[in-house]
Amino acid sequence: MRIWIDGDACPVVIKELLFRAAVRVKVLVTVVANEKLRVPVSEFIQTL
């Protein structure tokens, strides 16, 4: 399973919650954005 996030439109609070949940349950999260975003370093979180 993979979760795709619109990094430009998603509120910061929701992104942080999804990042923590992704690491906890070991689900891949991909953040898609027009601009470079800061995301935690994790094997389960990537940007596009």
PDB file of N, CA, C and O in Angstrom:
ATOM      1  N   MET A   1       0.846  -1.170   0.000  1.00  0.00           N
ATOM      2  CA  MET A   1       0.000   0.000   0.000  1.00  0.00           C
ATOM      3  C   MET A   1       0.893   1.234   0.000  1.00  0.00           C
ATOM      4  O   MET A   1       1.952   1.248   0.627  1.00  0.00           O
ATOM      5  N   ARG A   2       0.458   2.258  -0.702  1.00  0.00           N
ATOM      6  CA  ARG A   2       1.196   3.513  -0.766  1.00  0.00           C
ATOM      7  C   ARG A   2       0.190   4.655  -0.621  1.00  0.00           C
ATOM      8  O   ARG A   2      -0.893   4.615  -1.206  1.00  0.00           O
ATOM      9  N   ILE A   3       0.551   5.661   0.154  1.00  0.00           N
ATOM     10  CA  ILE A   3      -0.287   6.844   0.328  1.00  0.00           C
ATOM     11  C   ILE A   3       0.356   7.991  -0.436  1.00  0.00           C
ATOM     12  O   ILE A   3       1.537   8.286  -0.249  1.00  0.00           O
ATOM     13  N   TRP A   4      -0.420   8.634  -1.295  1.00  0.00           N
ATOM     14  CA  TRP A   4       0.054   9.785  -2.060  1.00  0.00           C
ATOM     15  C   TRP A   4      -0.532  11.046  -1.431  1.00  0.00           C
ATOM     16  O   TRP A   4      -1.731  11.110  -1.159  1.00  0.00           O
ATOM     17  N   ILE A   5       0.325  12.054  -1.201  1.00  0.00           N
ATOM     18  CA  ILE A   5      -0.106  13.304  -0.572  1.00  0.00           C
ATOM     19  C   ILE A   5       0.182  14.464  -1.511  1.00  0.00           C
ATOM     20  O   ILE A   5       1.272  14.557  -2.076  1.00  0.00           O
ATOM     21  N   ASP A   6      -0.798  15.349  -1.678  1.00  0.00           N
ATOM     22  CA  ASP A   6      -0.567  16.606  -2.394  1.00  0.00           C
ATOM     23  C   ASP A   6       0.106  17.543  -1.401  1.00  0.00           C
ATOM     24  O   ASP A   6      -0.561  18.147  -0.561  1.00  0.00           O
ATOM     25  N   GLY A   7       1.411  17.664  -1.497  1.00  0.00           N
ATOM     26  CA  GLY A   7       2.187  18.433  -0.529  1.00  0.00           C
ATOM     27  C   GLY A   7       1.876  19.912  -0.521  1.00  0.00           C
ATOM     28  O   GLY A   7       2.060  20.576   0.500  1.00  0.00           O
ATOM     29  N   ASP A   8       1.403  20.451  -1.652  1.00  0.00           N
ATOM     30  CA  ASP A   8       1.083  21.873  -1.726  1.00  0.00           C
ATOM     31  C   ASP A   8      -0.250  22.189  -1.042  1.00  0.00           C
ATOM     32  O   ASP A   8      -0.404  23.261  -0.457  1.00  0.00           O
ATOM     33  N   ALA A   9      -1.206  21.272  -1.111  1.00  0.00           N
ATOM     34  CA  ALA A   9      -2.549  21.544  -0.604  1.00  0.00           C
ATOM     35  C   ALA A   9      -2.814  20.972   0.790  1.00  0.00           C
ATOM     36  O   ALA A   9      -3.688  21.463   1.504  1.00  0.00           O
ATOM     37  N   CYS A  10      -2.077  19.955   1.176  1.00  0.00           N
ATOM     38  CA  CYS A  10      -2.323  19.284   2.453  1.00  0.00           C
ATOM     39  C   CYS A  10      -1.824  20.143   3.618  1.00  0.00           C
ATOM     40  O   CYS A  10      -0.691  20.623   3.580  1.00  0.00           O
ATOM     41  N   PRO A  11      -2.645  20.345   4.648  1.00  0.00           N
ATOM     42  CA  PRO A  11      -2.202  21.118   5.819  1.00  0.00           C
ATOM     43  C   PRO A  11      -1.012  20.453   6.521  1.00  0.00           C
ATOM     44  O   PRO A  11      -0.888  19.228   6.527  1.00  0.00           O
ATOM     45  N   VAL A  12      -0.155  21.263   7.101  1.00  0.00           N
ATOM     46  CA  VAL A  12       1.063  20.786   7.766  1.00  0.00           C
ATOM     47  C   VAL A  12       0.735  19.783   8.866  1.00  0.00           C
ATOM     48  O   VAL A  12       1.430  18.777   9.011  1.00  0.00           O
ATOM     49  N   VAL A  13      -0.298  20.041   9.629  1.00  0.00           N
ATOM     50  CA  VAL A  13      -0.677  19.147  10.733  1.00  0.00           C
ATOM     51  C   VAL A  13      -1.004  17.751  10.204  1.00  0.00           C
ATOM     52  O   VAL A  13      -0.608  16.752  10.804  1.00  0.00           O
ATOM     53  N   ILE A  14      -1.714  17.678   9.101  1.00  0.00           N
ATOM     54  CA  ILE A  14      -2.086  16.386   8.517  1.00  0.00           C
ATOM     55  C   ILE A  14      -0.855  15.676   7.968  1.00  0.00           C
ATOM     56  O   ILE A  14      -0.711  14.466   8.143  1.00  0.00           O
ATOM     57  N   LYS A  15       0.038  16.417   7.303  1.00  0.00           N
ATOM     58  CA  LYS A  15       1.273  15.808   6.792  1.00  0.00           C
ATOM     59  C   LYS A  15       2.089  15.216   7.933  1.00  0.00           C
ATOM     60  O   LYS A  15       2.579  14.092   7.816  1.00  0.00           O
ATOM     61  N   GLU A  16       2.244  15.942   9.025  1.00  0.00           N
ATOM     62  CA  GLU A  16       3.012  15.442  10.170  1.00  0.00           C
ATOM     63  C   GLU A  16       2.381  14.172  10.730  1.00  0.00           C
ATOM     64  O   GLU A  16       3.085  13.222  11.074  1.00  0.00           O
ATOM     65  N   LEU A  17       1.063  14.161  10.820  1.00  0.00           N
ATOM     66  CA  LEU A  17       0.355  12.982  11.312  1.00  0.00           C
ATOM     67  C   LEU A  17       0.592  11.789  10.382  1.00  0.00           C
ATOM     68  O   LEU A  17       0.843  10.678  10.850  1.00  0.00           O
ATOM     69  N   LEU A  18       0.515  12.014   9.078  1.00  0.00           N
ATOM     70  CA  LEU A  18       0.740  10.936   8.114  1.00  0.00           C
ATOM     71  C   LEU A  18       2.175  10.434   8.147  1.00  0.00           C
ATOM     72  O   LEU A  18       2.409   9.234   7.999  1.00  0.00           O
ATOM     73  N   PHE A  19       3.139  11.329   8.339  1.00  0.00           N
ATOM     74  CA  PHE A  19       4.543  10.918   8.423  1.00  0.00           C
ATOM     75  C   PHE A  19       4.762  10.001   9.628  1.00  0.00           C
ATOM     76  O   PHE A  19       5.418   8.966   9.514  1.00  0.00           O
ATOM     77  N   ARG A  20       4.211  10.385  10.778  1.00  0.00           N
ATOM     78  CA  ARG A  20       4.361   9.552  11.982  1.00  0.00           C
ATOM     79  C   ARG A  20       3.675   8.197  11.802  1.00  0.00           C
ATOM     80  O   ARG A  20       4.219   7.161  12.184  1.00  0.00           O
ATOM     81  N   ALA A  21       2.484   8.217  11.220  1.00  0.00           N
ATOM     82  CA  ALA A  21       1.738   6.972  11.014  1.00  0.00           C
ATOM     83  C   ALA A  21       2.453   6.058  10.022  1.00  0.00           C
ATOM     84  O   ALA A  21       2.461   4.840  10.200  1.00  0.00           O
ATOM     85  N   ALA A  22       3.048   6.630   8.988  1.00  0.00           N
ATOM     86  CA  ALA A  22       3.751   5.828   7.980  1.00  0.00           C
ATOM     87  C   ALA A  22       4.895   5.047   8.604  1.00  0.00           C
ATOM     88  O   ALA A  22       5.085   3.869   8.301  1.00  0.00           O
ATOM     89  N   VAL A  23       5.650   5.692   9.465  1.00  0.00           N
ATOM     90  CA  VAL A  23       6.771   5.018  10.124  1.00  0.00           C
ATOM     91  C   VAL A  23       6.255   3.967  11.106  1.00  0.00           C
ATOM     92  O   VAL A  23       6.812   2.874  11.207  1.00  0.00           O
ATOM     93  N   ARG A  24       5.193   4.307  11.826  1.00  0.00           N
ATOM     94  CA  ARG A  24       4.662   3.391  12.834  1.00  0.00           C
ATOM     95  C   ARG A  24       4.115   2.107  12.210  1.00  0.00           C
ATOM     96  O   ARG A  24       4.372   1.014  12.714  1.00  0.00           O
ATOM     97  N   VAL A  25       3.359   2.237  11.112  1.00  0.00           N
ATOM     98  CA  VAL A  25       2.735   1.049  10.509  1.00  0.00           C
ATOM     99  C   VAL A  25       3.472   0.557   9.264  1.00  0.00           C
ATOM    100  O   VAL A  25       3.030  -0.384   8.604  1.00  0.00           O
ATOM    101  N   LYS A  26       4.600   1.199   8.947  1.00  0.00           N
ATOM    102  CA  LYS A  26       5.460   0.790   7.825  1.00  0.00           C
ATOM    103  C   LYS A  26       4.726   0.815   6.485  1.00  0.00           C
ATOM    104  O   LYS A  26       4.688  -0.180   5.761  1.00  0.00           O
ATOM    105  N   VAL A  27       4.147   1.969   6.175  1.00  0.00           N
ATOM    106  CA  VAL A  27       3.460   2.197   4.902  1.00  0.00           C
ATOM    107  C   VAL A  27       4.213   3.285   4.151  1.00  0.00           C
ATOM    108  O   VAL A  27       4.640   4.273   4.749  1.00  0.00           O
ATOM    109  N   LEU A  28       4.376   3.110   2.846  1.00  0.00           N
ATOM    110  CA  LEU A  28       5.073   4.107   2.043  1.00  0.00           C
ATOM    111  C   LEU A  28       4.204   5.343   1.836  1.00  0.00           C
ATOM    112  O   LEU A  28       3.019   5.233   1.523  1.00  0.00           O
ATOM    113  N   VAL A  29       4.801   6.514   2.013  1.00  0.00           N
ATOM    114  CA  VAL A  29       4.127   7.785   1.769  1.00  0.00           C
ATOM    115  C   VAL A  29       4.942   8.549   0.740  1.00  0.00           C
ATOM    116  O   VAL A  29       6.149   8.729   0.902  1.00  0.00           O
ATOM    117  N   THR A  30       4.277   8.999  -0.323  1.00  0.00           N
ATOM    118  CA  THR A  30       4.926   9.807  -1.349  1.00  0.00           C
ATOM    119  C   THR A  30       4.272  11.177  -1.353  1.00  0.00           C
ATOM    120  O   THR A  30       3.055  11.298  -1.487  1.00  0.00           O
ATOM    121  N   VAL A  31       5.095  12.209  -1.206  1.00  0.00           N
ATOM    122  CA  VAL A  31       4.609  13.586  -1.191  1.00  0.00           C
ATOM    123  C   VAL A  31       4.904  14.196  -2.556  1.00  0.00           C
ATOM    124  O   VAL A  31       6.058  14.250  -2.983  1.00  0.00           O
ATOM    125  N   VAL A  32       3.861  14.653  -3.236  1.00  0.00           N
ATOM    126  CA  VAL A  32       3.999  15.281  -4.543  1.00  0.00           C
ATOM    127  C   VAL A  32       3.793  16.777  -4.357  1.00  0.00           C
ATOM    128  O   VAL A  32       2.776  17.208  -3.813  1.00  0.00           O
ATOM    129  N   ALA A  33       4.772  17.577  -4.817  1.00  0.00           N
ATOM    130  CA  ALA A  33       4.680  19.024  -4.626  1.00  0.00           C
ATOM    131  C   ALA A  33       5.423  19.755  -5.736  1.00  0.00           C
ATOM    132  O   ALA A  33       6.346  19.213  -6.344  1.00  0.00           O
ATOM    133  N   ASN A  34       5.007  20.996  -5.992  1.00  0.00           N
ATOM    134  CA  ASN A  34       5.684  21.843  -6.975  1.00  0.00           C
ATOM    135  C   ASN A  34       6.984  22.396  -6.428  1.00  0.00           C
ATOM    136  O   ASN A  34       7.928  22.630  -7.183  1.00  0.00           O
ATOM    137  N   GLU A  35       7.042  22.606  -5.125  1.00  0.00           N
ATOM    138  CA  GLU A  35       8.227  23.156  -4.479  1.00  0.00           C
ATOM    139  C   GLU A  35       8.829  22.109  -3.547  1.00  0.00           C
ATOM    140  O   GLU A  35       8.140  21.197  -3.091  1.00  0.00           O
ATOM    141  N   LYS A  36      10.115  22.254  -3.273  1.00  0.00           N
ATOM    142  CA  LYS A  36      10.790  21.323  -2.366  1.00  0.00           C
ATOM    143  C   LYS A  36      10.239  21.500  -0.950  1.00  0.00           C
ATOM    144  O   LYS A  36      10.163  22.616  -0.434  1.00  0.00           O
ATOM    145  N   LEU A  37       9.862  20.391  -0.339  1.00  0.00           N
ATOM    146  CA  LEU A  37       9.314  20.405   1.014  1.00  0.00           C
ATOM    147  C   LEU A  37      10.258  19.686   1.963  1.00  0.00           C
ATOM    148  O   LEU A  37      11.006  18.796   1.560  1.00  0.00           O
ATOM    149  N   ARG A  38      10.216  20.079   3.214  1.00  0.00           N
ATOM    150  CA  ARG A  38      10.990  19.383   4.239  1.00  0.00           C
ATOM    151  C   ARG A  38      10.175  18.200   4.734  1.00  0.00           C
ATOM    152  O   ARG A  38       9.040  18.348   5.187  1.00  0.00           O
ATOM    153  N   VAL A  39      10.774  17.036   4.637  1.00  0.00           N
ATOM    154  CA  VAL A  39      10.126  15.826   5.140  1.00  0.00           C
ATOM    155  C   VAL A  39      11.126  15.087   6.016  1.00  0.00           C
ATOM    156  O   VAL A  39      12.334  15.206   5.809  1.00  0.00           O
ATOM    157  N   PRO A  40      10.644  14.332   6.983  1.00  0.00           N
ATOM    158  CA  PRO A  40      11.551  13.563   7.836  1.00  0.00           C
ATOM    159  C   PRO A  40      12.321  12.514   7.025  1.00  0.00           C
ATOM    160  O   PRO A  40      11.826  12.002   6.020  1.00  0.00           O
ATOM    161  N   VAL A  41      13.509  12.213   7.469  1.00  0.00           N
ATOM    162  CA  VAL A  41      14.308  11.171   6.822  1.00  0.00           C
ATOM    163  C   VAL A  41      13.784   9.815   7.279  1.00  0.00           C
ATOM    164  O   VAL A  41      13.817   9.485   8.465  1.00  0.00           O
ATOM    165  N   SER A  42      13.305   9.048   6.323  1.00  0.00           N
ATOM    166  CA  SER A  42      12.763   7.726   6.625  1.00  0.00           C
ATOM    167  C   SER A  42      12.722   6.914   5.342  1.00  0.00           C
ATOM    168  O   SER A  42      12.570   7.463   4.250  1.00  0.00           O
ATOM    169  N   GLU A  43      12.856   5.617   5.481  1.00  0.00           N
ATOM    170  CA  GLU A  43      12.752   4.756   4.309  1.00  0.00           C
ATOM    171  C   GLU A  43      11.315   4.659   3.808  1.00  0.00           C
ATOM    172  O   GLU A  43      11.081   4.159   2.707  1.00  0.00           O
ATOM    173  N   PHE A  44      10.348   5.128   4.596  1.00  0.00           N
ATOM    174  CA  PHE A  44       8.943   5.043   4.225  1.00  0.00           C
ATOM    175  C   PHE A  44       8.386   6.342   3.658  1.00  0.00           C
ATOM    176  O   PHE A  44       7.227   6.381   3.245  1.00  0.00           O
ATOM    177  N   ILE A  45       9.186   7.406   3.630  1.00  0.00           N
ATOM    178  CA  ILE A  45       8.720   8.715   3.172  1.00  0.00           C
ATOM    179  C   ILE A  45       9.612   9.185   2.035  1.00  0.00           C
ATOM    180  O   ILE A  45      10.837   9.203   2.156  1.00  0.00           O
ATOM    181  N   GLN A  46       8.979   9.569   0.924  1.00  0.00           N
ATOM    182  CA  GLN A  46       9.749  10.098  -0.194  1.00  0.00           C
ATOM    183  C   GLN A  46       9.010  11.268  -0.837  1.00  0.00           C
ATOM    184  O   GLN A  46       7.802  11.424  -0.663  1.00  0.00           O
ATOM    185  N   THR A  47       9.747  12.082  -1.578  1.00  0.00           N
ATOM    186  CA  THR A  47       9.151  13.220  -2.280  1.00  0.00           C
ATOM    187  C   THR A  47       9.277  13.003  -3.777  1.00  0.00           C
ATOM    188  O   THR A  47      10.130  12.251  -4.250  1.00  0.00           O
ATOM    189  N   LEU A  48       8.410  13.678  -4.504  1.00  0.00           N
ATOM    190  CA  LEU A  48       8.404  13.566  -5.951  1.00  0.00           C
ATOM    191  C   LEU A  48       8.238  14.937  -6.545  1.00  0.00           C
ATOM    192  O   LEU A  48       8.205  15.081  -7.767  1.00  0.00           O
TER     193      LEU A  48
END
